[in-house]
Amino acid sequence: MRCTWTHPNYVAPERAGEKPYTLLYEALRRTGQAALAQLTMHNREHLVLLRPGRLGLLLHTLFYRDEIRALEEFRTDTEWVTPQELKLARLLVECWVLTSSRPNIRIPTAKTCGP
C-alpha cells in the first residue's frame, strides 16, 4: 500500500497537555523517530505522521492511493522546459538538499506505509 504526505502542520498542545506533548516531542527528537497516529478531522479519520520539527511537533496527513487523483489528470508538458532551465532548477534543488536544516529526513512524494 502506498500513500502520499502533505505539507506539515504545526501541532500545539492545550495547557493540560503540555507535559505529554513535550515528552513525545523530546522522545521522537532524541531517537530520530516519527510516529503514526489517527486523527479525526472534518468528520473523517485520517492517518497522520507526527515528527519532531525544530521547535515542536509537525503533522503530515497521509493519503492512500485511492484518495489521490489519477496520473492522467495531471498536465505537465516537459517540452515547455528548456535544457538550460532544467539545469538551473536541478542545481537549485541540489543546493537545497545540501543546506537542508533537516539532515537525514527527506519527505518523498510517495512513501510506503505498510507491508
Buried (B, 14 or more C-beta within 10 A) or exposed (E): EEBBBBEBEEBEBEEEEEEEBEEBBEEBBEEEEBBEEEEEEEEEEBBBBBBBBEEBBBBBBBBEEEEEEEEEEEEEEEEEEEEEEEEEEEEEEEEEEEEEEEEEEEBEEEBEBEE
